[in-house]
Structures are given as C-alpha cells and as structure tokens.
Amino acid sequence: MTGNYLISLVIMWPFVASLFLKTAGDNKKRLELIAFTSVLAELFLAGLAIILSRGSGGMQMLYVAYIEGFGLNFRLDGFRAAYLAMTIMMWCCSTAASLEYFTDNKNLYRYYCFSLWTFGATAGVFLSADLFTTFTFFELMSLASYAYVAHTEKKEALRAAQTYLAVAVIGGLVMLMGLLLLNHLTGTLDMLRLREACRTIMESGRAEDIRMLYTAGGCMLFGFGAKAGMFPLHIWLPKAHPVAPAPASALLSGVLTKCGVFGVLLLVIEIFHEDRSFGILIVVLGVVTMLTGAVLAIFSIDLKRTLACSSVSQIGFILIGAGLIPLLKEECTLAMSGTMLYMLNHSLFKLTLFLCAAAIYMKCHMLNLNDLKGYGRDMPVLKVLFLIGALGISGVPLFSGYVSKTLIHEGLVEYIAEAGELRPLFKTFEVLFLMSGGMTFAYMTKLFFVLFIDRPEEDCKYAGKDKSVSFLTYASIAAPAFFVMLFGLAPKTFFIRSARIMGRFNNAVYSDEQREILENLKLFSLENLTGSMISIGLGILFFVIFRILLTKGDRVRSPQYLNRWPAWLDLEELVYRPLLCRFFPFIFSHLYIDRILGGVWKGFMLAGEKTANVLANAFDSFLGFLRRNVFCEITAKPRPRLEKMKRRFIRGEGVYKILSGSISYGLMLICTGLCATLIYLLYLMMR
C-alpha cells in the first residue's frame, strides 16, 4: 500500500469508524471499546504513513479532484508527521481517560461520534497542502467539536457552546473572505507556491495589490486567531473549558488551538515571509494575549478555568515566536524551532494537567478551588504527575518547557540587537515575557498548593468520597508527563532532533548551517539559566503577593480564595453579545433589512408547511404508527406554549420580535454584512 493511500485512510478512518459506533446500541462498554480501538487503528495507519514518508524522501502528497471545485490537497512532511503523531497521542490518552470519566450513558454515543469526527477533521487540517483544504477541515472541526462544549446540555454549557460556535462561524466566514481575496490576487492557494506569488506582489510595488494582500492576510489572521485563542478572540476558551468534559478540554486546549497556530505559521512563513510589519503585528498580539491569559489565570478560582486561561497565555508565548520568524528572516532558526517545539510542549502540558483535573472532577464533581483544598494530599501519584505538568509549563530547567521557552527568548534577544528604533519596545516585550513566565509559575504554584498542600476544611465537601483512580487513567496521564521529563532531561538527543524533523515545513527546510546552530546551542548556559531563574524568582514573589491579596483567613495553612475579578469586566458580556444581540439588530431594523429577512423567513416557513402536509398525507399510516408506539409518551403531554410558538413561526407573525434578541439572528446579520463586503471587494478588484 502506497503512502498516498495511507494518507487518505488516516483522514477518512475516523469518519468511517464512527459508523460502527451505532452497532453498540446502549452497551456502554462496547461503545467505548469501538471508540478506543478506532483511535489505536488510526495510530497504526499513521505510523505506516510516516514510515513510508521517511523512506521516500520525507514527503508524501495526495490530491483528490472534483471536491468543492478546488479539489483537496494533502501533504505529509516533517512538521505534519510530528504533529499528526502528537494529535493521535492526544486522542489515545483522552479516550483512555474517558473510559473511567463517564459513569453513565448520557450522550455518550454522541460524544464519541463527534470526537472521532473532530479527530479526522483535525488530521485533515494538519495534513492539508493548500489553504482551501485547510479551511474545509477547519470548519468541519469547529462544527464537530461544538458537541464537546454542549455535552452536558446544562444552561451554562449551552451558553458557552453558543459563544464557541459564534466565534467559529464569524472567524470562518472572515477567513473565507481572506482566502478568496488571496486566490484572486495570487491565482493559487497551494502552500508551496504562495511564498513566491506573494513575494512577487510585494516586490511589484503596486499599492492597491499590496493593500489587498494585507487585507486578505488580516482576514485569515482573524479566522486562525479565533481558533487559537488570540486576544481579543480568546473569549471562548475560559467559557468552554469549565463546562466541557475534562478529557475533551484536553483536546480543545492541546490540539484544536494548535490548528489556529498552524494557520498563523502559514501566514508568517509562506505569505508574509520576511515582512517586518506583519511580524511586529503578530508579536504585539502575542504579548497582549500572553499577559491577558496570565492575569485571568491568577484571578481565577476555578480549576479548569485557570487551566483554560493558562492556555490563552501560552498561546501568546507561541505567537511571539511566530512573529519573530519574519522579523529575523534567514536567522529565524531559534525562533522557528522554539515556536514549533512550544506547540508540541503545550499539547503535552495540557494533556497532563487536564487529565489530572479529570481524575479529580470525576470523583467529586467540583471545580471551585475552595471546595478542592487538600483533595490530593493523600494521592502521591497524582501529585507527582501534576507537578511534572506544572513545572513543565512554567519553564523550569530539566523539563521540556524550558527548552522551547528558551529558544523563543533567544530569538527575542537576537532581534533586540538589530531592532534599531524599535529596540526599547522589544526590550519591554522581553521584560513582559519574563514577567509572564513568572505569573505562569505563580498560578501553577497556586493550583499545586490548593490541591496537594493546603489543609482541607473540617466539613469539606469531598469528605468520604471515593478517590480511587484506575490504572488506565493514571497511564493516560503518565504518557505525556513522561515525554515532558524525557525531552527536558535529554533535549539534544530527543527535542532538538524533533526540531530538525519539524524544520521540513512546506518551503521551510533547515539548511546544514541551521542544523549546526541547533546542535551547537548551549541550552544550559549561564545566560539562558539566568532568564529562567528570573522568571521563577518573579513567580515566587507573585505567588506570595497574590496569596496575601486574593485570599483571606489562614493564609499559611488553609486560605479562603477570593474572586476579586470585576464581574462587569467580561469582554463577551461587555462588547460581543451587545453587538450581536442588540446593536446589529437595531441598525438593521432601521434599514428595513429585518422586514426583508422576515419575508424570506415567512416564505421558508410556508414552503416547509406545504411540504410537511404533502409528506404527512403520503406517510400518514407510518406516522400514525410512530405516534402510537414510539412517541406516545411525548404526545401524551400537551405543550401549548411550544405549539403557540410553532404556529407563530409558520404564519410568520412577529418574526423580528422573536428572533431579534437571539445570538443566531446577530450571526445572520454578521454573515449578511460579510458577504456584502466580500462582493463589494471583488467588484472593486475586477473593475
């Protein structure tokens, strides 16, 4: 079997495997067995594909014609192989932890089905060879992963799922606008041809084309940044993680955000290669994202929300490294290696930490830090595993996080030396970089103290609860923790070699000189260790200060943690929801757009009513059988309110009044505006 066919199997197998889940019926163990076996089969297929890729010069390609007009293109090179392996490992560990995490059958079939779909879509994103293929699987991934956030169907879960879907839909539409503009400008979306095409546009000096290229890049950055959790589009992360199942949170934070970072890498490596202005923009956004996430994590008193805000901050570190790539140009070896390795590292950290959170939550069903004080004092294995993840994400030497953070810091220092008039600004960024590293150490120390050091209250809520954790769950946590230790203890043997493999990414291939830079890098030099020690020292200081300011009671043994974050300072509630649910409906109502949309809605409802009547007459006997034998319990309970709303919708009465307050209506207006803007831009370009 050739590598090309294996690539198609790697992408399609999760979708095919999801069909077998239906055969499990209500049998929970059989459902879990099929899901877990499907992931292991994916591991086997990907392993074969990677081996064949290495044996044929390091790259395999696959083209599927006639799909969506453009066709689908896939490529397997060094970076894609490394992150495909990481993605499969993430799903293996998450699925293994899920076997104990879910104690009942509620929505379990749906969870595993959409998990496999998300798995296949994520693999499609990382293996995509052109931006249209990336967009196709990117949107499929966003829609499939919606089920993660809405899984419990509680009020807060559905509200968070609304936010997640709104960000995904708007981000996807804006990204599509950018892709169409880029395709019109360059005539291609193939990643191997984009660099030369975009360089030609920049060198042509035509102001109109250059402005349009920046417009396309900005639209794509908006879409990819929304998924990555980049400020100000990070709002879904702190809302989605606390309500999603913890094994799903590990995937949302560890893998799905990297799909957004993957897109940002494409922008800085292929489209805006060596473009100083775009690199500075990415660095600035990275610094703001890094600080925002760190501050939110320090103030949070919810276990999973703290880890979610931590993800926002860590994405900021990665974006800083990505922004340095076009700034450093040919000398970007350290920054590029640090960015790619940080992506791998963050996936390992979040898999470890979120599965630790899963081991806690599945037994006590609590996330508030005051309720969890001292929960793990008598759980030495969990304590060690959590500590490995916490020290790794904090950048402590001898753990893998130190390596990637040091490489990005080295790249930042390298650019400061040649920044010219921007030297003071980037010197400030370096100080903020070290401070954010210190805040990371502070909030991870806070979590470790809460869970494993602080004394529990006499009437603690988890008293008497079973704390036992299965071997399989511990093994799923230990696997990523092992790599965090391995890569940190022997970075030259494993981690730097991984960086060299990942250096083969589309047009970016490490030269012998760049490989030599990595080989000769002194990771544990006094200068690099000093930067890490500064962050750790600041972290200890921040921890002491915030333990005093953000707690009350016995601050040494068992403090009471306070939520001092202002309730009104919520970007979603302060800006986004008012825009979607009030501002845009208000503006459109005065432009009479609501009447047009209302008429369209009424037409659809009338057409649907007529179609339903025809179908009802044709299948009357069949429907009667269903009413008598299947839906008897449902139809036995009258729902006058529901029937009244249904009649109003069918007749088209009060359409604007019913819809105008919903986030769906706001999204519809946004989509209408984006489509009109895109048509106008294309019209200007064709004149």
Secondary structure as UniProt FT lines:
FT   HELIX           3..20
FT   HELIX           21..24
FT   TURN            25..26
FT   HELIX           28..55
FT   TURN            56..57
FT   STRAND          60..64
FT   TURN            65..66
FT   TURN            68..70
FT   STRAND          72..76
FT   HELIX           78..101
FT   TURN            106..107
FT   HELIX           108..127
FT   HELIX           131..149
FT   TURN            150..152
FT   HELIX           155..186
FT   HELIX           191..204
FT   HELIX           207..228
FT   TURN            231..232
FT   HELIX           236..243
FT   HELIX           246..251
FT   HELIX           252..256
FT   HELIX           257..266
FT   HELIX           267..271
FT   TURN            273..274
FT   HELIX           276..299
FT   HELIX           303..328
FT   HELIX           329..331
FT   HELIX           333..364
FT   TURN            369..371
FT   TURN            373..378
FT   HELIX           380..393
FT   TURN            394..395
FT   TURN            397..398
FT   HELIX           400..416
FT   TURN            417..418
FT   HELIX           420..422
FT   HELIX           423..448
FT   HELIX           449..453
FT   TURN            458..459
FT   TURN            461..464
FT   HELIX           471..489
FT   HELIX           491..495
FT   HELIX           496..502
FT   TURN            506..507
FT   HELIX           512..519
FT   TURN            523..524
FT   HELIX           526..549
FT   STRAND          551..554
FT   TURN            555..557
FT   STRAND          558..561
FT   TURN            567..568
FT   HELIX           572..576
FT   HELIX           577..578
FT   HELIX           579..583
FT   HELIX           584..590
FT   TURN            591..592
FT   HELIX           593..618
FT   HELIX           620..629
FT   HELIX           632..636
FT   HELIX           640..651
FT   TURN            652..654
FT   HELIX           655..659
FT   TURN            660..661
FT   HELIX           663..686
//
